[in-house]
Amino acid sequence: GGQRQRVALARALIKQSPIFVIDEATRYLDTETESDIRESLSTSSSDRITIIISHRLASVYKSTKIIVLDDGKIIASGSHENLLKNSPLYASLWKSQSTSS
């Protein structure tokens, strides 16, 4: 599963655009493939702005800045560590997603 997502990501990486937007790109991937893609993205995205839209916190927890939305509104932003300490919603989501995987 996820072949279309892998092809789309490969094309985007080859383009070398200064801004890279990924919207739920790993939704249909198994966790091992998702992890491989995250590693590739972190290596290839160091010199560009990368925006990742995801419900899976494992896809974004290493990001420089995470923005937490609730009901369409920004309720918190910061690093993973900062959000675990200061955002009850983020901490709750992280806990539930970490224990379910």
N, CA, C and O atoms as a MOPAC input file, in Angstrom:
PM7 MOZYME 1SCF
protein

 N      0.80600 1    -1.19500 1     0.00000 1
 C      0.00000 1     0.00000 1     0.00000 1
 C      0.84600 1     1.25500 1     0.00000 1
 O      2.01500 1     1.23500 1     0.38500 1
 N      0.24800 1     2.33400 1    -0.43200 1
 C      0.93300 1     3.61400 1    -0.39400 1
 C      1.83100 1     3.90800 1    -1.57800 1
 O      2.65700 1     4.81900 1    -1.51700 1
 N      1.68200 1     3.14300 1    -2.66400 1
 C      2.55800 1     3.35500 1    -3.82200 1
 C      2.39500 1     4.75800 1    -4.40200 1
 O      3.38700 1     5.39300 1    -4.75900 1
 N      1.18500 1     5.24100 1    -4.49900 1
 C      0.96500 1     6.59800 1    -5.02700 1
 C      1.65800 1     7.64300 1    -4.15900 1
 O      2.25400 1     8.59300 1    -4.66800 1
 N      1.57300 1     7.45700 1    -2.83900 1
 C      2.21900 1     8.40200 1    -1.93200 1
 C      3.73100 1     8.38500 1    -2.11300 1
 O      4.36400 1     9.44100 1    -2.11600 1
 N      4.31800 1     7.19800 1    -2.26200 1
 C      5.77200 1     7.09400 1    -2.44500 1
 C      6.20600 1     7.76100 1    -3.73900 1
 O      7.22100 1     8.45600 1    -3.76700 1
 N      5.44900 1     7.55900 1    -4.81100 1
 C      5.77900 1     8.17600 1    -6.09800 1
 C      5.66700 1     9.69900 1    -6.00400 1
 O      6.53900 1    10.41600 1    -6.49300 1
 N      4.60500 1    10.19000 1    -5.38400 1
 C      4.42200 1    11.64300 1    -5.24100 1
 C      5.54200 1    12.25700 1    -4.40800 1
 O      6.04300 1    13.33000 1    -4.74400 1
 N      5.93900 1    11.59200 1    -3.33000 1
 C      7.03700 1    12.10000 1    -2.50700 1
 C      8.35000 1    12.11000 1    -3.28000 1
 O      9.11800 1    13.06800 1    -3.19200 1
 N      8.60600 1    11.05300 1    -4.03400 1
 C      9.83900 1    10.99400 1    -4.83200 1
 C      9.88400 1    12.12900 1    -5.84400 1
 O     10.91700 1    12.77800 1    -6.00600 1
 N      8.78000 1    12.36900 1    -6.51900 1
 C      8.73100 1    13.47300 1    -7.49600 1
 C      8.99500 1    14.81900 1    -6.82400 1
 O      9.74600 1    15.64600 1    -7.34000 1
 N      8.37700 1    15.02200 1    -5.68400 1
 C      8.55100 1    16.29300 1    -4.97200 1
 C      9.99000 1    16.47900 1    -4.50600 1
 O     10.52300 1    17.58600 1    -4.56400 1
 N     10.61100 1    15.41700 1    -4.05100 1
 C     12.00100 1    15.51000 1    -3.60200 1
 C     12.94000 1    15.81600 1    -4.75900 1
 O     13.90000 1    16.57000 1    -4.60100 1
 N     12.66900 1    15.23900 1    -5.91200 1
 C     13.50600 1    15.46900 1    -7.09500 1
 C     13.40600 1    16.91500 1    -7.56300 1
 O     14.39200 1    17.47700 1    -8.04100 1
 N     12.22600 1    17.52700 1    -7.43100 1
 C     12.02600 1    18.91300 1    -7.88300 1
 C     12.88000 1    19.92500 1    -7.13600 1
 O     13.19300 1    20.98200 1    -7.68500 1
 N     13.26200 1    19.63300 1    -5.90900 1
 C     14.07100 1    20.53600 1    -5.08200 1
 C     13.42500 1    21.91000 1    -4.88800 1
 O     14.11400 1    22.92900 1    -4.92300 1
 N     12.13400 1    21.94000 1    -4.68800 1
 C     11.43200 1    23.19700 1    -4.42100 1
 C     11.87100 1    23.75900 1    -3.07200 1
 O     12.21000 1    22.99100 1    -2.17200 1
 N     11.87300 1    25.09400 1    -2.91200 1
 C     12.27900 1    25.67300 1    -1.63000 1
 C     11.25300 1    25.44900 1    -0.51500 1
 O     11.59400 1    25.50500 1     0.66600 1
 N      9.99900 1    25.19500 1    -0.89400 1
 C      8.94400 1    24.90000 1     0.08400 1
 C      8.31900 1    23.56600 1    -0.29900 1
 O      7.97000 1    23.33800 1    -1.45700 1
 N      8.18500 1    22.70000 1     0.68100 1
 C      7.70600 1    21.33900 1     0.45800 1
 C      6.52600 1    21.10900 1     1.39600 1
 O      6.69300 1    21.16300 1     2.61400 1
 N      5.32700 1    20.85100 1     0.84900 1
 C      4.12800 1    20.62500 1     1.66100 1
 C      3.71800 1    19.16600 1     1.51600 1
 O      3.53400 1    18.66400 1     0.40700 1
 N      3.58100 1    18.49800 1     2.65100 1
 C      3.18100 1    17.08900 1     2.67100 1
 C      1.88200 1    17.00800 1     3.45500 1
 O      1.84800 1    17.34400 1     4.63900 1
 N      0.81800 1    16.56700 1     2.80700 1
 C     -0.49400 1    16.50100 1     3.44900 1
 C     -0.90500 1    15.04300 1     3.63300 1
 O     -1.30700 1    14.38000 1     2.67700 1
 N     -0.80200 1    14.55100 1     4.86200 1
 C     -1.17800 1    13.16500 1     5.18600 1
 C     -0.52100 1    12.16900 1     4.23200 1
 O     -1.13900 1    11.18300 1     3.83200 1
 N      0.72500 1    12.43200 1     3.87300 1
 C      1.41600 1    11.62700 1     2.86300 1
 C      1.68700 1    10.19900 1     3.29900 1
 O      1.84800 1     9.32200 1     2.45100 1
 N      1.74100 1     9.94400 1     4.58800 1
 C      2.07400 1     8.60000 1     5.05400 1
 C      0.86700 1     7.84500 1     5.61100 1
 O      1.02500 1     6.81400 1     6.26400 1
 N     -0.29800 1     8.34200 1     5.36100 1
 C     -1.51300 1     7.75800 1     5.94100 1
 C     -1.68500 1     6.27300 1     5.60900 1
 O     -2.09800 1     5.49800 1     6.47100 1
 N     -1.37800 1     5.87000 1     4.38500 1
 C     -1.62600 1     4.49100 1     3.96900 1
 C     -0.37500 1     3.61800 1     4.00300 1
 O     -0.38100 1     2.51000 1     3.46600 1
 N      0.67800 1     4.09600 1     4.61900 1
 C      1.91900 1     3.33900 1     4.67100 1
 C      2.02600 1     2.55600 1     5.97200 1
 O      1.47500 1     2.95100 1     6.99900 1
 N      2.74500 1     1.44100 1     5.91100 1
 C      3.03000 1     0.71300 1     7.13500 1
 C      4.06500 1     1.50300 1     7.93400 1
 O      4.73000 1     2.38200 1     7.38500 1
 N      4.20500 1     1.20100 1     9.20500 1
 C      5.05900 1     2.00900 1    10.07700 1
 C      6.53300 1     1.96000 1     9.68100 1
 O      7.24100 1     2.95400 1     9.83800 1
 N      7.00500 1     0.82900 1     9.17300 1
 C      8.41400 1     0.73100 1     8.76200 1
 C      8.70200 1     1.62500 1     7.56200 1
 O      9.70400 1     2.33900 1     7.54800 1
 N      7.82700 1     1.59200 1     6.55000 1
 C      8.00000 1     2.44000 1     5.37200 1
 C      7.87500 1     3.90500 1     5.75800 1
 O      8.62200 1     4.74900 1     5.26300 1
 N      6.92500 1     4.20900 1     6.64700 1
 C      6.76000 1     5.58700 1     7.11200 1
 C      8.03800 1     6.08200 1     7.78500 1
 O      8.46700 1     7.21400 1     7.56000 1
 N      8.63500 1     5.24300 1     8.59900 1
 C      9.87500 1     5.61500 1     9.28200 1
 C     11.00100 1     5.87200 1     8.28300 1
 O     11.75700 1     6.83200 1     8.43400 1
 N     11.11700 1     5.01800 1     7.26200 1
 C     12.13500 1     5.20700 1     6.21900 1
 C     11.93200 1     6.53000 1     5.49000 1
 O     12.89400 1     7.24700 1     5.21200 1
 N     10.68600 1     6.85000 1     5.18300 1
 C     10.38300 1     8.09600 1     4.47300 1
 C     10.68800 1     9.29600 1     5.36100 1
 O     11.22800 1    10.29300 1     4.88200 1
 N     10.35300 1     9.21700 1     6.64000 1
 C     10.66800 1    10.31800 1     7.56400 1
 C     12.16600 1    10.58800 1     7.60800 1
 O     12.59200 1    11.74200 1     7.61500 1
 N     12.96400 1     9.52400 1     7.63700 1
 C     14.42100 1     9.68800 1     7.65500 1
 C     14.90700 1    10.34100 1     6.36600 1
 O     15.75600 1    11.23100 1     6.40300 1
 N     14.37100 1     9.90200 1     5.22000 1
 C     14.74900 1    10.49800 1     3.93300 1
 C     14.36600 1    11.96500 1     3.88000 1
 O     15.13700 1    12.79500 1     3.39900 1
 N     13.18600 1    12.28700 1     4.36900 1
 C     12.72400 1    13.67400 1     4.36300 1
 C     13.59000 1    14.55400 1     5.25200 1
 O     13.91600 1    15.68100 1     4.87800 1
 N     13.96400 1    14.05600 1     6.41600 1
 C     14.77300 1    14.88900 1     7.30900 1
 C     16.14200 1    15.15300 1     6.70700 1
 O     16.70700 1    16.22800 1     6.90900 1
 N     16.68000 1    14.20200 1     5.97900 1
 C     17.97300 1    14.38800 1     5.32200 1
 C     17.87100 1    15.35500 1     4.15600 1
 O     18.72600 1    16.22600 1     3.99400 1
 N     16.83200 1    15.21200 1     3.34100 1
 C     16.71800 1    16.01400 1     2.11800 1
 C     16.04400 1    17.36100 1     2.34000 1
 O     16.04200 1    18.19800 1     1.43800 1
 N     15.48000 1    17.58800 1     3.50400 1
 C     14.72700 1    18.81700 1     3.74700 1
 C     15.49100 1    19.85000 1     4.56300 1
 O     14.91300 1    20.85800 1     4.96900 1
 N     16.75200 1    19.62600 1     4.80700 1
 C     17.49000 1    20.52300 1     5.70100 1
 C     17.64500 1    21.93400 1     5.15400 1
 O     17.81400 1    22.87300 1     5.93200 1
 N     17.59200 1    22.10700 1     3.84800 1
 C     17.78200 1    23.43800 1     3.26100 1
 C     16.50000 1    24.01700 1     2.67400 1
 O     16.55300 1    24.91900 1     1.83900 1
 N     15.35900 1    23.50700 1     3.10300 1
 C     14.08400 1    24.03400 1     2.61600 1
 C     13.04400 1    24.02700 1     3.72500 1
 O     13.20800 1    23.36800 1     4.75200 1
 N     11.98700 1    24.76300 1     3.49800 1
 C     10.86400 1    24.78200 1     4.43600 1
 C      9.99500 1    23.57400 1     4.12300 1
 O      9.57100 1    23.38800 1     2.98200 1
 N      9.73100 1    22.75800 1     5.12600 1
 C      8.87800 1    21.59200 1     4.94800 1
 C      7.69300 1    21.72200 1     5.88800 1
 O      7.86000 1    21.87000 1     7.09900 1
 N      6.49400 1    21.66600 1     5.32100 1
 C      5.26100 1    21.72900 1     6.10500 1
 C      4.60900 1    20.35600 1     6.01500 1
 O      4.28400 1    19.88500 1     4.92500 1
 N      4.42000 1    19.72000 1     7.16100 1
 C      3.81700 1    18.38900 1     7.19800 1
 C      2.46700 1    18.50100 1     7.89700 1
 O      2.38200 1    18.93900 1     9.04400 1
 N      1.42600 1    18.10400 1     7.19800 1
 C      0.07600 1    18.09600 1     7.76400 1
 C     -0.23600 1    16.63800 1     8.08400 1
 O     -0.27900 1    15.79900 1     7.18400 1
 N     -0.45300 1    16.33500 1     9.35300 1
 C     -0.62600 1    14.93800 1     9.73100 1
 C     -1.40300 1    14.79700 1    11.03100 1
 O     -1.32100 1    15.63900 1    11.92400 1
 N     -2.15700 1    13.71200 1    11.11000 1
 C     -2.80700 1    13.34200 1    12.36000 1
 C     -1.89800 1    12.41600 1    13.16900 1
 O     -2.09100 1    12.24700 1    14.37300 1
 N     -0.91400 1    11.82000 1    12.50800 1
 C      0.03500 1    10.92600 1    13.17300 1
 C      1.18000 1    11.74700 1    13.74500 1
 O      1.98600 1    12.29500 1    12.99300 1
 N      1.25800 1    11.83500 1    15.03800 1
 C      2.30500 1    12.63600 1    15.66300 1
 C      3.68900 1    12.05500 1    15.42100 1
 O      4.67800 1    12.78700 1    15.46400 1
 N      3.78000 1    10.75900 1    15.16700 1
 C      5.07300 1    10.15000 1    14.85200 1
 C      5.67000 1    10.75300 1    13.58300 1
 O      6.88200 1    10.69900 1    13.37700 1
 N      4.82000 1    11.32500 1    12.73600 1
 C      5.29600 1    11.94600 1    11.49500 1
 C      5.91100 1    13.31600 1    11.72200 1
 O      6.64400 1    13.81000 1    10.86500 1
 N      5.62800 1    13.93800 1    12.85400 1
 C      6.05800 1    15.32800 1    13.04800 1
 C      6.85800 1    15.58500 1    14.32400 1
 O      7.36200 1    16.69400 1    14.50900 1
 N      6.98900 1    14.61100 1    15.19600 1
 C      7.55600 1    14.91200 1    16.51900 1
 C      9.00300 1    15.38400 1    16.48700 1
 O      9.45300 1    16.00600 1    17.45000 1
 N      9.74400 1    15.11600 1    15.42700 1
 C     11.12800 1    15.59700 1    15.32400 1
 C     11.21900 1    16.96500 1    14.64100 1
 O     12.31600 1    17.48600 1    14.44000 1
 N     10.09800 1    17.53200 1    14.29400 1
 C     10.08000 1    18.82500 1    13.60100 1
 C     10.56900 1    19.94800 1    14.50800 1
 O     10.45300 1    19.87000 1    15.73100 1
 N     11.11100 1    20.98600 1    13.89700 1
 C     11.58100 1    22.15600 1    14.63000 1
 C     10.42800 1    22.84500 1    15.34400 1
 O     10.55500 1    23.25300 1    16.49800 1
 N      9.30100 1    22.97000 1    14.64900 1
 C      8.12800 1    23.62000 1    15.23200 1
 C      6.88700 1    22.83000 1    14.83700 1
 O      6.69000 1    22.49900 1    13.66800 1
 N      6.06600 1    22.53700 1    15.82000 1
 C      4.80700 1    21.82200 1    15.61500 1
 C      3.68600 1    22.78100 1    15.99300 1
 O      3.73500 1    23.43400 1    17.03600 1
 N      2.68000 1    22.85700 1    15.13600 1
 C      1.51300 1    23.69900 1    15.41000 1
 C      0.33000 1    22.77300 1    15.65900 1
 O      0.01800 1    21.92400 1    14.82400 1
 N     -0.32400 1    22.93000 1    16.79500 1
 C     -1.45100 1    22.08500 1    17.18400 1
 C     -2.74400 1    22.83700 1    16.89600 1
 O     -2.94600 1    23.95800 1    17.36300 1
 N     -3.61400 1    22.19900 1    16.11800 1
 C     -4.91600 1    22.77700 1    15.79700 1
 C     -6.00700 1    22.00200 1    16.52100 1
 O     -5.91800 1    20.78400 1    16.68200 1
 N     -7.02300 1    22.71000 1    16.94800 1
 C     -8.21200 1    22.09500 1    17.52400 1
 C     -9.41100 1    22.87200 1    17.02000 1
 O     -9.53000 1    24.07500 1    17.25300 1
 N    -10.29100 1    22.18100 1    16.33400 1
 C    -11.48100 1    22.81000 1    15.76800 1
 C    -11.10900 1    23.98800 1    14.86400 1
 O    -11.76800 1    25.02700 1    14.87400 1
 N    -10.02900 1    23.80300 1    14.07600 1
 C     -9.61800 1    24.82000 1    13.11200 1
 C     -8.85000 1    25.99300 1    13.68500 1
 O     -8.52900 1    26.93500 1    12.96100 1
 N     -8.55000 1    25.95100 1    14.97900 1
 C     -7.83400 1    27.06400 1    15.61800 1
 C     -6.49300 1    26.58400 1    16.15900 1
 O     -6.37400 1    25.46500 1    16.65800 1
 N     -5.48300 1    27.44800 1    16.05300 1
 C     -4.18100 1    27.13900 1    16.63800 1
 C     -4.30200 1    27.26600 1    18.15200 1
 O     -4.65900 1    28.32500 1    18.66900 1
 N     -4.00400 1    26.18400 1    18.85500 1
 C     -4.08800 1    26.22100 1    20.32000 1
 C     -2.72000 1    26.11700 1    20.98800 1
 O     -2.58200 1    26.42100 1    22.17300 1
 N     -1.70800 1    25.68800 1    20.23300 1
 C     -0.36500 1    25.58100 1    20.80500 1
 C      0.64200 1    25.44000 1    19.67800 1
 O      0.30900 1    25.01800 1    18.57100 1
 N      1.87900 1    25.80200 1    19.98300 1
 C      2.97000 1    25.57300 1    19.03500 1
 C      4.26800 1    25.47100 1    19.81400 1
 O      4.40200 1    26.01800 1    20.90900 1
 N      5.21000 1    24.76700 1    19.23600 1
 C      6.50700 1    24.60200 1    19.87600 1
 C      7.14200 1    23.29300 1    19.46500 1
 O      6.67600 1    22.62400 1    18.54300 1
 N      8.20300 1    22.93500 1    20.15300 1
 C      8.86400 1    21.65700 1    19.90500 1
 C      8.05100 1    20.53800 1    20.55400 1
 O      7.13900 1    20.79700 1    21.33900 1
 N      8.38100 1    19.32500 1    20.22800 1
 C      7.71100 1    18.16800 1    20.80900 1
 C      7.80500 1    18.20500 1    22.34200 1
 O      6.80600 1    18.03200 1    23.04100 1
 N      9.01600 1    18.43100 1    22.84500 1
 C      9.22200 1    18.45800 1    24.29500 1
 C      8.41300 1    19.57300 1    24.95600 1
 O      7.79900 1    19.37300 1    26.00400 1
 N      8.42400 1    20.74000 1    24.33100 1
 C      7.67300 1    21.88300 1    24.85600 1
 C      6.18000 1    21.58100 1    24.89200 1
 O      5.50300 1    21.88800 1    25.87300 1
 N      5.67000 1    20.98400 1    23.82800 1
 C      4.23600 1    20.68800 1    23.75600 1
 C      3.82900 1    19.59800 1    24.74800 1
 O      2.73000 1    19.64400 1    25.30000 1
 N      4.69900 1    18.62700 1    24.97400 1
 C      4.38500 1    17.60200 1    25.97400 1
 C      4.19500 1    18.23100 1    27.35300 1
 O      3.35100 1    17.78800 1    28.13200 1
 N      4.97600 1    19.25500 1    27.64800 1
 C      4.89700 1    19.92600 1    28.95500 1
 C      3.75600 1    20.93600 1    29.03800 1
 O      3.15200 1    21.10600 1    30.09700 1
 N      3.45600 1    21.61400 1    27.90900 1
 C      2.56900 1    22.78200 1    27.96700 1
 C      1.23600 1    22.65700 1    27.23500 1
 O      0.39900 1    23.55500 1    27.33300 1
 N      1.02200 1    21.56900 1    26.50700 1
 C     -0.24200 1    21.40700 1    25.78800 1
 C     -0.91400 1    20.10000 1    26.21300 1
 O     -0.49800 1    19.02300 1    25.78700 1
 N     -1.94300 1    20.18800 1    27.04400 1
 C     -2.64100 1    18.97200 1    27.47000 1
 C     -3.18100 1    18.15400 1    26.29000 1
 O     -3.14500 1    16.92400 1    26.32300 1
 N     -3.67800 1    18.82700 1    25.25400 1
 C     -4.20400 1    18.10200 1    24.09500 1
 C     -3.09000 1    17.33600 1    23.39000 1
 O     -3.24200 1    16.14900 1    23.10200 1
 N     -1.98300 1    17.99700 1    23.11100 1
 C     -0.86000 1    17.33600 1    22.43700 1
 C     -0.34900 1    16.16700 1    23.27900 1
 O     -0.12400 1    15.07500 1    22.75600 1
 N     -0.16700 1    16.39300 1    24.56800 1
 C      0.33100 1    15.34000 1    25.45400 1
 C     -0.61500 1    14.14100 1    25.47000 1
 O     -0.16900 1    12.99400 1    25.46500 1
 N     -1.90600 1    14.40600 1    25.48800 1
 C     -2.90000 1    13.33600 1    25.48200 1
 C     -2.86600 1    12.55700 1    24.16700 1
 O     -2.91200 1    11.32600 1    24.16400 1
 N     -2.78500 1    13.28300 1    23.05900 1
 C     -2.71200 1    12.62000 1    21.75600 1
 C     -1.44000 1    11.79100 1    21.63400 1
 O     -1.47700 1    10.66200 1    21.14500 1
 N     -0.31500 1    12.34700 1    22.07600 1
 C      0.95700 1    11.62700 1    22.01500 1
 C      0.87400 1    10.33600 1    22.83200 1
 O      1.30800 1     9.27500 1    22.38200 1
 N      0.31300 1    10.44000 1    24.02900 1
 C      0.19200 1     9.26200 1    24.89500 1
 C     -0.68800 1     8.20200 1    24.25000 1
 O     -0.32900 1     7.02400 1    24.24200 1
 N     -1.83000 1     8.60000 1    23.71100 1
 C     -2.74300 1     7.61700 1    23.11400 1
 C     -2.15700 1     7.00500 1    21.84500 1
 O     -2.34500 1     5.81400 1    21.59400 1
 N     -1.45100 1     7.79700 1    21.04300 1
 C     -0.86300 1     7.25200 1    19.81900 1
 C      0.36500 1     6.40200 1    20.12100 1
 O      0.63100 1     5.43400 1    19.40800 1
 N      1.10500 1     6.74000 1    21.14600 1
 C      2.30200 1     5.97700 1    21.50300 1
 C      1.94100 1     4.61200 1    22.07300 1
 O      2.63800 1     3.63000 1    21.81700 1
 N      0.86800 1     4.54200 1    22.83600 1
 C      0.48000 1     3.26900 1    23.43800 1
 C     -0.29300 1     2.38300 1    22.47600 1
 O     -0.37000 1     1.17200 1    22.68200 1
 N     -0.86800 1     2.96800 1    21.42600 1
 C     -1.65200 1     2.16500 1    20.48400 1
 C     -0.80300 1     1.58600 1    19.37300 1
 O     -1.27800 1     0.73000 1    18.62600 1
 N      0.45700 1     2.03100 1    19.23800 1
 C      1.29000 1     1.49700 1    18.15400 1
 C      2.28200 1     0.48700 1    18.64000 1
 O      3.05400 1    -0.05200 1    17.84600 1

